[in-house]
Amino acid sequence: MRGREFLRRQAVDTGMATTTLTADNHDATVSDGIVLIDFWADWCGPCKQFAPVFERASEQNSDITFAKVDTEDQQQLAAMYGITSIPTLVGYRDGIPIFAQPGALPAPVLDDVISQVRALDMETVKKEYAEAVAAQQASADGALPAE
């Protein structure tokens, strides 16, 4: 029975165009390429409206990782992102967080977001991101009391 259950789950999983994102697979998932994350909850009406839009986009853009975070199940991950409104869409490219947008996006807006993420000059983004991280680190280091 266990073998059949595994095969059934495997068939269901491979048919899905989205990935379930958890605290355990987060870092590996966002580390490479374009990743779009949908933070949602089962009780959320706008989340249910956005779900088919997100799923269709995932089927049309097989080169992008589309991940979903159930905020009820992954409360630690939702807190790490500071999610206060759902649905919220978060985008990464090459391990760098690019944007976060709360609200159920219509399909044309999601398509536009995807186009904009694809068009990014990643050399410039990486340089600016490294500078921002360094500045934040310097600010944090400067805030420590002298001993």
N, C-alpha and C positions, 0 to 999 in steps of 0.2 A: 504494500500500500504506500509506503514511503516513497518508493521509486516512481510510482505513478503520480503522486502529489508533486514531486520534484519536476517531472517532465511537464505536467500541466502548468505549473508556475513558470517554468522556463519558456513554454510556448506563449503564455500570456505576456511575460516580460519582453520577449523579443518582438512581439507585435506592437508594443508601445513605442511611441516616438519620444516620450519624455522619461526622465530618470528621477527616481526618488532621492532627494538630497537629505542627508543626515549629518550630524556632527562627525560621524566616523568617516564618511567619504567626501566631506566638504573640500578639504585642501587639495586632494588629488583631482577632484572634479573641476575646480575653478582654475587650476594651474596652467592650462594650455588652451589655446584657441578662443573662440567666442562662446560664452556661456550666458544664457539668460535664465534667471531664477524667478519663479513665481511663488511668492509667499501667500498662502491661502489657509482657509479653514472650512470645514464641511458645513458649518452653520451660516456662512457668509453668502448672502445673495449676490452681491457684485462679483464675488469669487466664482460663483457658479456661472455667471454671465461670461466672465473672461476665460474660463476653462476651455471651451471649444475653440475660441480664437487662438489661444496659446497652443492647443493641440494641433490645429490646422497649420499654424506657422511652423511647428516642429516637423510636420510631415513634408512641408514644402522646402525646408532648409536643412537637409540632412547633414550638412557640414557644421552645424551649430549644435551645441549641447543645450537642450532644454531641460531644466531641472525644476522640480516642484518640492516645496517645503511645507508640510502640514504644520502650521504654527501651534496646534494643540499637542501634537506628538513631539515636536522638536522645539520646545520652549526655550531651551538654552541657545539654540542656533538663532531663533527669532530675536532673542534678547541681545545676542552678539551684534546683530545688524541694527538694533534699535527700532525694530518694526513696531509701529504704533497704529498703523492703518493697513487694512488688507482689502483687496489684494495689493501687494507691492511687487513691482518688477525691478529686479536688480540685474545689471549687466557687467560682465567681465570680458576683458580681452587680454590674452596672454598673461593671466594671473593678476591683472591690474583692474581694480574696480573702476568702472567707467561712469555708471550712473545708477540712480535709484529713483523710481517714479511710483507713487501710490496711485491707486485707482484702476478701474477696469478700462483698459485701452481698447478702442475699436480696431478692427483688423487693419485699416489703412494706416493708422498711427503706429501700430506695432511693426508693420512693414517698413515704415519710414525710419523707425528706430533701428531696425536691422540694417537698413541701407547706410545709415549714418555710422553705425559701429563698424561695418565693413570698410567704409571709406576713411577711417581714421588713419592718420600718419603715425604709426606706432613708434617710430624712432623719436618723434617729438613727444608723444605721450609718455614713453618710458623715461625720457630725460626730465620732463616736468614732474613726473611722479617721484623719481629719485630725489629731486630737489625738494619737493614738498615733504617727503619722509625725513630727509636730513634736517630740514628746518624745524619740523615737529620734534624730532629727537633733540636738537639743540635747545629748543624752548623747554622741553621737559627736563633736560640736564641742567639748564640754567635756573630752573625753578627749585632745585634741591637746595636745602640750606647748607651753607659751608660748615665744615667740621673743624 
